[in-house]
Amino acid sequence: MIYLDEAATTPLRRDVLAAMGPYLGPAFGNPSSHHEIGDAARAGLEQARADVAEALGARAGEVTFTSGGTEAANTAVKGIALAQPRGRHVVVSAVEHPAVLESARWLGRIGYDVTELEVDGDGLVDPGHLAAVLRDDTTVVSVQHASNEVGTVQPVAALAEVAARHGVPFHTDAVQSAAWPDHDGLTLDVGVLGVQALSLSAHKLGGPKGVGMLWVRRGVRVEPLVHGGGQQGGRRSGTEDVAGAVGLAAALRLTRSAGTSAAEVAARRDRFVAAVLESVPGAALTGHPVRRLPGHASFVLPGRSGESVLLDLERRGVVCSSGSACHAGSDEPSHVLVAMGVPSEVAQTAVRFTFGRSVTDEQLTDAARALADVCGR
């Protein structure tokens, strides 16, 4: 099997599992308990928090562990909007992950005014457009770091600077970009990005499913979505998943010591894209041709069924997807592609290939050949 669906999830890395092991066994205690086993769990949790903060260039006290990227994004968008006294206006891009879009639309249902920023044909948000829609009552802006569907990398630092000039907190969803801190424009250093909030998920990095992280700069008010025992400074109540937090920290640490560079992966991606465009009649690349994730190649195949292409590829040993895994089971065209100006009937032909640093040229050559065979050359 050639697995090319890492934007959906990645395999758990052995080193990550090893780091988690003690907190699934002898150090199983509740980190809020004041005894030896609880102290061991708490020490592991706080070390994980410090490790994550170091990767972000942040303070440990600003890191909150969550059940995943979805909860982290919900907390950022809803929590910051609800806590800001300045007004009831939120701004998100039209190509956001559903965790952000649906959070903003929920705020719209309770009386907030929601602006969804338009994008160009490559999926990019224009900082000038953001400046034009900001208002005195804007409470939060959320624009993804990179697209899970088409791979486009947003100019987050420029967008965050626009928001900062208006005194508006800026959140970025870094779930897809976090695996590539060595790629141009994909740093996780929150000082360089200039953001006030950032969310990510462990299972996109070779970590476990069911754990994520929200960083919020000190001084930015956030209304918690989960109330209870007041854990994590009251920002997210509930007994923490210590093993999950340790796994997230380990996975994030390993992204900074990867053997294969992001530039090497991007070069393999470019060769794969060229092979597909040459061998598959009518295939068109979606997303920005240059400002994109290193391991991301997405296409539309006009005149074909994206879902049937996926099934035929899997029969040939190539596993990929048609878009966001969070829309599984939906036959609606991708909202991302539609926002980019792709006709609905063409958007339904989308196929996405996403891969990590271990992919080989041979695997990608085989995948391109399989796609050409499926599409009838």
Salt bridges, closest charged atoms under 4 A:
ASP5 OD1 - ARG352 NH2 3.19
ASP39 OD1 - ARG42 NH2 2.29
GLU46 OE1 - ARG49 NE 2.97
ASP51 OD2 - ARG253 NH1 3.26
GLU62 OE2 - ARG59 NH1 3.32
GLU71 OE2 - ARG236 NE 2.74
GLU102 OE2 - ARG105 NH1 3.21
ASP113 OD2 - ARG135 NH1 2.70
GLU116 OE2 - ARG105 NE 2.95
ASP137 OD1 - ARG135 NE 2.89
GLU161 OE2 - ARG165 NH1 3.90
ASP182 OD1 - ARG357 NH2 2.87
GLU223 OE2 - HIS227 NE2 3.45
ASP270 OD1 - ARG269 NH2 2.80
ASP312 OD1 - ARG315 NH1 2.45
ASP361 OD2 - ARG271 NH2 3.14
ASP366 OD1 - ARG369 NH1 3.11
ASP373 OD1 - ARG377 NE 3.24
